[in-house]
Amino acid sequence: MTIDPIVTELRLPTRLGFEKVAMNTAASVAEIMGFSSDRVEDLKTAVSEACINAIEHGNQLNELLGVVVTMSMSVESLEVKIRDHGPGVHEEMHVPDIDRKMLGEEDPRGMGMFLIQALVDEVEYVSEQPGGGSYARLVIHLHPGGKN
């Protein structure tokens, strides 16, 4: 017998600061599921970064558009989808050079996708066609590699 995932959905305005609502909700869900505090912190950072990307890059700060965050809890993992109205990611992820950033030779911003990739177990960026819009899909496993 399979158990259907439990789904929670948030509708956020396209306004910086509301990523904290998604971050804190994801943290609460992860805590209910039994994730360790370190994994909860990783998830909070990843969700926050993905929401900021959706607000700034996806919706381009257009307050007429919204961001939808869907969290699906299963026995083994938590999946978080952050959906915006943008075209999606069409370039390869840039690996930041921390030394160059520290020296001011590289934009100090632009680490979001890199951080997300490092903090969760699975990341996928999907462009929805037709009709536009895109989403980032983040998955964090309750017991990655047999440990949590």
C-alpha positions in Angstrom: 0.0 0.0 0.0 1.4 3.4 -1.0 0.6 6.5 1.1 -0.2 9.7 -0.8 2.1 12.6 0.1 0.8 15.3 2.4 0.9 18.6 0.5 1.1 22.1 1.8 0.9 25.1 -0.5 1.8 28.8 0.1 1.0 31.7 -2.2 3.5 34.5 -1.7 3.5 38.0 -3.1 6.5 39.0 -5.3 8.1 41.1 -2.6 11.5 40.5 -0.9 11.1 39.5 2.7 8.3 37.0 2.0 10.9 34.3 1.3 11.1 34.1 5.1 7.5 32.8 5.2 8.4 29.9 2.9 11.7 29.3 4.7 10.0 29.1 8.1 7.1 26.9 6.8 9.5 24.5 5.2 11.5 24.4 8.4 8.3 23.6 10.4 7.4 20.8 8.0 10.9 19.3 8.1 10.9 19.4 11.9 7.5 17.6 12.0 9.0 15.0 9.7 12.0 14.4 12.0 14.9 16.0 10.1 18.0 16.9 12.2 18.5 20.6 13.0 21.5 20.7 10.6 19.3 19.5 7.7 16.5 21.9 8.7 19.0 24.8 8.5 20.2 23.6 5.1 16.6 23.4 3.8 15.9 26.9 5.2 18.8 28.4 3.3 18.0 26.5 0.1 14.3 27.5 0.1 15.1 31.1 0.9 17.5 31.3 -2.0 15.1 29.7 -4.4 12.3 32.0 -3.4 14.6 35.1 -3.8 15.5 33.8 -7.3 11.8 33.4 -8.1 11.0 36.9 -6.9 14.0 38.7 -8.4 14.7 36.7 -11.6 11.5 34.8 -12.4 9.0 37.5 -11.6 11.5 40.4 -12.0 10.0 42.0 -8.9 6.7 42.5 -10.6 4.2 42.7 -7.7 1.3 41.8 -9.9 2.7 38.2 -10.1 3.0 35.7 -7.3 5.2 32.9 -6.2 3.7 29.5 -5.3 5.6 27.2 -2.9 4.4 23.6 -2.7 5.8 21.2 -0.1 5.1 17.5 -0.5 5.9 15.3 2.4 6.5 11.6 1.9 7.8 8.9 4.2 11.3 9.3 2.9 11.7 12.9 1.7 10.4 16.5 1.5 10.0 18.0 -2.0 9.6 21.8 -2.3 8.6 23.4 -5.6 9.0 27.1 -6.0 7.0 28.3 -9.0 7.2 31.7 -10.7 6.2 33.3 -13.9 9.6 33.6 -15.6 11.1 31.6 -18.4 13.3 29.5 -16.2 17.0 28.8 -16.1 18.6 28.7 -19.5 22.2 28.7 -18.6 24.6 26.4 -16.8 25.1 27.0 -13.2 28.1 29.3 -12.6 30.5 27.9 -10.0 31.5 31.0 -8.0 35.1 31.8 -7.3 35.1 32.8 -3.6 38.6 34.4 -3.8 37.6 36.5 -6.8 34.5 37.6 -5.0 36.5 38.6 -1.9 38.8 40.6 -4.0 35.9 42.4 -5.7 36.8 40.8 -9.1 33.5 38.9 -9.3 30.0 40.1 -8.4 29.4 39.3 -4.7 25.9 38.1 -5.6 25.1 35.1 -7.8 25.7 32.2 -5.3 22.1 31.2 -4.9 21.9 28.3 -7.3 25.3 27.0 -6.2 24.2 27.1 -2.5 21.0 25.3 -3.3 22.8 22.6 -5.1 25.2 22.1 -2.2 22.5 22.1 0.5 19.8 19.7 -0.8 19.9 16.2 -2.2 18.2 16.9 -5.5 17.6 20.1 -7.5 15.8 20.4 -10.8 14.9 23.6 -12.7 11.9 23.2 -15.0 10.5 25.5 -17.6 6.8 24.9 -18.2 5.6 25.1 -21.8 3.2 26.3 -23.1 2.1 29.3 -21.1 5.4 30.1 -19.5 6.3 29.9 -15.9 9.0 27.8 -14.3 9.8 26.1 -11.1 12.7 25.0 -9.0 12.2 21.5 -7.5 14.3 20.8 -4.3 14.3 17.5 -2.6 15.8 16.7 0.8 15.8 13.0 2.0 15.1 12.1 5.5 18.0 9.6 5.6 20.5 10.5 2.8 23.0 7.8 2.4 21.7 6.1 5.5 22.3 9.0 7.9 20.6 12.2 8.9 
